[in-house]
Amino acid sequence: MLKSTRKPRNHSSIFIAAIIFSILLLGCGSGLKYKREGALHIPWHSGWLLPRYDGYNTGFVDRELKLPLELKWEYKTSAAVTANCIGNEYFIVAGDLTGNLYMINTANGKKMSKESMKGVITAPPLLKDSLLFFSTNTKNDRFGAINIKSGEILWENEGMDFSTIFSVGRGALYIGGGNGRIGAWRVANGSEVWSKIGNMQTSGGCITRDTIVFAAFSNGNVTAYNSLTGEKLWQRKLGAAQSGHITITDSLVICAGLDSTVHLLDTESGSEIWDYQVDGVIRGGVSIAGNLCYFGCNSGKLFAIDIENHSELFYFQTDDPITTSVLITKNKVAFGSLDGRLYILNRFTGELLFQYETEDQIISSPILAGNGIAFSCHNKKLLYLYPH
């Protein structure tokens, strides 16, 4: 709701009432809604906006990133943005820890609209054409869908502690919560297709491929379900909680956890193909392009691993832990560290090509929005860097 910052002086009660009534009307019309500005027009058939670019959650976008970059704008949110943003050349959507969903103009950094919810937002949203899927946790645990043409919340369902990545496929939303409940709900109206109840948190998210949904849990289990029926296809017990989001290819499930180990599992059977241990806990998950995977860890190192040769291609040392995931572009990788710097490396050699120093720790993964990079810092600032 909008609030007046002016103190009324010597106004009549009728005039004061009119102001209050106008404010209330403005508040009732609020919501996360795309507001067209000038010639800006979104092709609604443009498909998905995903926090990791594709349904396999790879973190790879096959586009070139031009350097050097400079700060084009910054936007101050009400609280820190810890979850990945989504964005394109038109707008960026970000959720903060006070339950606000923001839609920000990519070109100029101005707020286009905002939806305020109870609870906190710690999982990235998804957008399909004009339908935005969201989840909240802590105070008012819910997941649902918003029509960003109208700003209307189409449906909401209750749950518990939604804090990690979810996915959509075959007309259903696949999501797991902190109470061990995982399942599928119809995107059209939120009705349940199937669900399973366990005693472990969905800590590594849900990813779909064809008729399979893969999920990773805080007890170390990685499980494959039939996405249409919920039937358990296989389950693999790993050594520790899976703290980073899972990633898949056509043949591999790739996950990482509190045991500082990256695990590669076969998608058909769940059997472990190999693992790779490093010197720090992996919290941001793994990104993959071709046969190379990238991830950061608490030791401050960014690793590049050749998964075909089971060998380390390179590592790059930063001054503080890396808790977010890596953005992979055509020839570069970009990532942020708690040392407050955004790093961009040659993705094949590890050579440092560019770095940008911020005022505080980088706590959300960088995304490519248009031709620039967006990410957030602990000081509640969302930054957008653009080539110059």
C-alpha positions in Angstrom: 0.0 0.0 0.0 1.3 3.5 -0.8 1.8 5.9 2.1 1.8 9.7 2.0 4.9 11.2 3.4 3.4 14.7 3.8 1.7 15.9 7.0 -1.7 17.5 6.4 -2.0 21.1 7.6 -5.3 22.8 8.1 -7.1 20.5 5.6 -10.8 19.9 5.9 -11.9 16.4 7.0 -13.5 15.9 3.6 -10.2 16.6 1.8 -8.3 14.3 4.2 -10.8 11.5 3.6 -10.5 11.9 -0.1 -6.7 11.5 0.1 -7.0 8.4 2.2 -9.6 6.9 -0.2 -7.4 7.6 -3.2 -4.5 5.9 -1.4 -6.6 2.9 -0.7 -7.7 2.6 -4.3 -4.1 2.7 -5.4 -3.1 0.0 -2.9 -6.0 -2.2 -4.1 -4.6 -2.0 -7.6 -1.1 -3.1 -6.7 0.5 -6.4 -7.5 3.3 -7.8 -9.6 2.2 -6.5 -13.0 4.0 -5.7 -16.2 3.4 -2.1 -17.0 4.2 -1.1 -20.5 6.5 1.9 -20.8 6.5 3.7 -24.1 7.4 1.4 -27.0 8.4 -1.4 -24.6 6.4 -4.5 -25.5 7.0 -8.1 -24.4 6.3 -10.9 -26.8 4.3 -13.1 -24.5 4.9 -16.2 -26.5 8.7 -15.8 -25.8 8.6 -18.9 -23.6 10.5 -19.5 -20.3 12.4 -17.2 -18.0 14.4 -19.6 -15.7 16.9 -18.7 -13.0 19.4 -21.2 -14.6 18.4 -20.6 -18.3 17.0 -24.1 -19.2 14.9 -26.8 -17.8 18.0 -28.9 -17.0 19.3 -26.1 -14.6 22.7 -26.0 -16.3 23.5 -22.3 -15.8 24.7 -22.1 -19.4 23.5 -19.5 -21.9 25.0 -19.8 -25.4 25.6 -16.1 -25.9 28.7 -13.9 -25.8 29.3 -11.5 -22.8 31.1 -8.3 -23.9 33.7 -6.7 -21.6 34.4 -4.4 -19.9 31.3 -3.8 -17.8 30.3 -0.8 -15.8 27.5 -0.1 -13.3 24.4 1.0 -15.2 22.0 1.1 -12.2 21.4 -0.1 -8.7 18.1 -0.7 -7.0 17.6 -0.8 -3.2 15.3 -3.6 -2.0 13.6 -3.8 1.4 15.7 -6.7 2.4 18.4 -8.9 1.0 17.8 -10.9 -2.2 19.4 -14.3 -1.6 17.6 -16.3 -4.3 18.5 -16.2 -8.0 16.7 -13.5 -10.0 15.2 -14.1 -13.5 15.4 -11.6 -16.3 15.7 -10.6 -19.9 16.1 -7.4 -21.9 12.7 -6.1 -20.7 12.6 -6.7 -17.0 14.1 -8.5 -14.0 12.1 -10.2 -11.3 13.7 -10.5 -7.8 12.3 -11.7 -4.4 13.6 -10.5 -1.1 13.7 -11.8 2.5 10.6 -9.7 3.5 8.4 -11.3 0.9 8.5 -8.7 -1.8 8.6 -9.6 -5.5 9.9 -6.8 -7.6 9.7 -6.3 -11.3 12.4 -3.9 -12.4 13.0 -2.3 -15.8 16.2 -3.8 -17.2 17.0 -0.7 -19.2 16.9 1.9 -16.4 16.5 0.1 -13.1 13.1 1.7 -12.2 10.5 -0.3 -10.4 7.7 -1.4 -12.7 5.6 -3.1 -10.0 5.8 -5.0 -6.7 3.9 -7.8 -5.0 4.2 -7.9 -1.2 3.6 -11.3 0.5 3.8 -12.7 4.0 6.8 -14.8 4.6 10.2 -14.7 2.9 11.4 -15.5 -0.6 14.4 -17.8 -0.8 13.6 -19.8 -3.9 13.9 -18.2 -7.4 10.6 -17.7 -9.4 9.9 -19.1 -12.8 8.1 -17.4 -15.7 6.2 -19.0 -18.6 4.9 -16.4 -21.0 2.8 -14.2 -18.6 2.5 -16.7 -15.8 4.9 -16.3 -12.9 5.4 -19.2 -10.4 6.6 -18.3 -6.9 7.1 -19.8 -3.4 7.5 -18.3 0.1 8.5 -19.7 3.5 9.0 -19.1 7.2 5.8 -17.2 8.1 3.4 -18.0 5.4 4.6 -21.0 3.4 2.9 -21.0 0.1 3.5 -21.5 -3.6 1.4 -20.3 -6.5 1.0 -18.5 -9.8 0.6 -14.8 -10.7 -0.6 -13.4 -14.0 1.8 -10.6 -14.6 -0.5 -9.0 -17.3 -3.1 -8.4 -14.7 -1.2 -8.6 -11.4 -3.8 -11.2 -10.2 -2.7 -14.2 -8.0 -4.4 -17.0 -9.9 -3.9 -19.6 -7.2 -2.0 -20.4 -4.0 -1.4 -23.6 -2.0 0.0 -24.1 1.5 3.1 -26.0 2.2 6.2 -25.7 4.4 9.6 -24.1 4.0 10.0 -23.7 0.3 13.7 -22.7 -0.1 15.1 -24.2 -3.2 14.7 -24.4 -6.9 11.5 -25.9 -8.5 10.5 -26.7 -12.0 7.6 -27.0 -14.4 6.9 -29.6 -17.1 4.0 -31.3 -18.8 1.5 -28.9 -17.3 2.6 -29.4 -13.7 4.6 -27.6 -11.1 7.1 -29.8 -9.2 8.1 -28.5 -5.8 9.4 -29.9 -2.5 9.3 -28.3 1.0 11.0 -28.5 4.4 8.4 -31.0 5.7 9.5 -33.7 3.3 6.5 -33.2 1.0 7.2 -33.3 -2.7 4.8 -33.5 -5.5 3.2 -32.2 -8.7 0.4 -29.5 -8.9 -1.4 -28.4 -12.1 -0.1 -25.1 -13.3 -3.6 -24.1 -14.5 -5.4 -24.1 -11.1 -3.0 -25.5 -8.5 -4.8 -28.8 -8.0 -2.7 -31.7 -6.8 -1.6 -34.4 -9.3 0.4 -36.4 -6.7 2.5 -35.9 -3.6 4.7 -37.8 -1.3 5.4 -37.2 2.4 8.7 -37.9 4.0 10.8 -36.6 6.9 13.5 -34.8 5.0 13.8 -31.4 3.5 14.0 -30.9 -0.3 17.4 -29.2 -0.1 18.7 -29.6 -3.7 15.5 -28.8 -5.6 13.4 -30.5 -8.3 14.4 -30.9 -11.9 12.3 -32.6 -14.6 13.3 -34.4 -17.8 10.6 -36.0 -20.0 8.6 -38.1 -17.5 11.1 -38.1 -14.7 11.5 -35.6 -11.8 14.8 -35.7 -9.9 15.0 -34.3 -6.3 17.8 -34.1 -3.7 17.2 -34.1 0.0 18.8 -33.0 3.3 19.4 -36.6 4.4 21.7 -37.2 1.4 19.1 -39.0 -0.8 18.8 -38.3 -4.5 15.5 -39.7 -5.8 13.9 -40.1 -9.3 10.1 -40.2 -9.5 7.7 -40.8 -12.4 6.6 -37.2 -13.0 3.1 -38.3 -14.1 2.3 -40.7 -11.2 4.8 -40.0 -8.4 6.1 -43.6 -8.5 9.6 -43.9 -7.1 12.0 -45.1 -9.9 15.2 -45.2 -7.9 16.9 -43.7 -4.9 20.6 -43.1 -4.2 21.9 -42.5 -0.7 24.9 -40.1 -0.7 27.2 -39.2 2.2 25.7 -35.9 3.3 23.0 -33.4 2.8 22.7 -32.0 -0.7 23.1 -28.3 -0.2 23.4 -27.1 -3.7 20.8 -27.3 -6.4 21.0 -30.3 -8.7 21.7 -30.2 -12.4 21.1 -32.7 -15.1 22.1 -33.7 -18.6 20.6 -36.3 -20.9 22.5 -39.0 -19.0 23.7 -37.5 -15.7 22.4 -36.1 -12.5 25.0 -33.8 -10.9 24.7 -32.8 -7.3 26.9 -31.4 -4.6 26.7 -31.3 -0.8 28.0 -30.6 2.7 30.6 -33.4 2.2 32.5 -31.1 -0.2 31.9 -33.6 -3.0 30.4 -33.4 -6.5 28.5 -36.6 -7.4 27.7 -37.8 -10.9 24.8 -40.3 -11.1 23.3 -42.1 -14.0 19.8 -40.8 -14.8 18.4 -44.2 -15.6 19.6 -46.2 -12.6 20.9 -43.7 -10.0 24.2 -45.6 -9.9 27.2 -43.4 -9.0 29.6 -42.9 -11.9 32.2 -41.0 -10.0 32.7 -38.2 -7.5 35.1 -35.4 -7.0 36.0 -34.0 -3.5 37.3 -30.5 -2.9 38.5 -28.5 0.1 35.3 -26.7 1.0 31.5 -27.1 1.3 29.7 -26.6 -1.9 26.5 -24.5 -1.4 25.8 -23.0 -4.8 25.3 -26.1 -6.9 27.1 -27.0 -10.1 26.9 -25.4 -13.5 27.7 -27.3 -16.7 28.4 -26.7 -20.3 29.5 -29.6 -22.6 31.9 -31.8 -20.6 33.0 -29.0 -18.2 31.4 -28.3 -14.8 32.0 -25.3 -12.6 31.3 -24.7 -8.9 32.5 -22.6 -6.0 33.1 -23.6 -2.4 33.7 -22.3 1.1 37.4 -22.2 0.6 36.9 -19.4 -1.9 37.9 -21.5 -4.9 36.1 -21.7 -8.2 36.7 -25.1 -9.8 36.4 -26.2 -13.4 36.3 -30.0 -13.8 36.4 -32.1 -17.0 33.7 -34.7 -16.3 34.9 -36.9 -19.2 38.5 -37.1 -18.1 37.7 -37.0 -14.3 40.3 -34.2 -13.9 40.6 -30.7 -12.7 40.9 -28.2 -15.6 41.7 -25.2 -13.3 40.8 -23.5 -10.1 40.7 -19.8 -9.3 41.2 -18.5 -5.7 39.1 -15.6 -4.2 39.5 -14.1 -0.8 36.3 -15.4 0.8 33.7 -18.2 0.3 31.7 -18.6 -2.9 28.1 -19.5 -1.9 26.3 -18.9 -5.2 26.3 -20.7 -8.5 28.2 -19.9 -11.7 26.9 -18.2 -14.8 28.4 -19.8 -18.0 28.4 -17.9 -21.3 29.9 -18.8 -24.6 33.5 -18.2 -23.6 33.4 -16.9 -20.1 32.2 -17.8 -16.6 31.0 -15.2 -14.1 30.5 -15.6 -10.4 30.4 -13.6 -7.2 32.2 -14.1 -3.9 31.6 -13.0 -0.3 34.8 -10.9 -0.8 32.4 -8.5 -2.6 33.8 -9.0 -6.1 32.2 -10.2 -9.3 34.8 -12.2 -11.3 34.7 -13.0 -15.0 37.1 -15.7 -16.3 38.0 -17.3 -19.6 36.0 -20.5 -19.1 38.6 -22.8 -20.7 41.8 -21.4 -19.1 40.7 -19.7 -15.9 42.4 -16.5 -16.9 40.9 -13.5 -15.1 39.4 -11.2 -17.7 37.5 -8.7 -15.5 36.5 -8.0 -11.9 34.1 -5.5 -10.4 34.3 -4.6 -6.7 31.0 -3.9 -4.9 30.3 -2.4 -1.5 29.3 -5.7 0.2 29.2 -9.5 -0.1 27.6 -10.9 -3.3 24.8 -13.3 -2.1 22.8 -14.1 -5.3 24.0 -15.8 -8.4 24.7 -13.5 -11.4 22.3 -13.7 -14.3 22.6 -12.5 -17.9 19.7 -10.1 -18.5 19.8 -8.6 -22.0 23.5 -7.9 -22.6 24.3 -7.1 -19.0 24.7 -9.0 -15.7 22.4 -8.6 -12.6 23.2 -9.8 -9.1 22.5 -8.8 -5.5 24.6 -7.9 -2.5 24.1 -8.3 1.3 23.5 -4.5 1.6 20.1 -5.0 -0.1 21.3 -3.6 -3.4 20.5 -5.2 -6.8 23.2 -4.2 -9.3 23.1 -4.2 -13.1 26.4 -4.1 -15.0 26.4 -3.3 -18.7 29.2 -3.3 -21.4 30.7 0.1 -22.3 
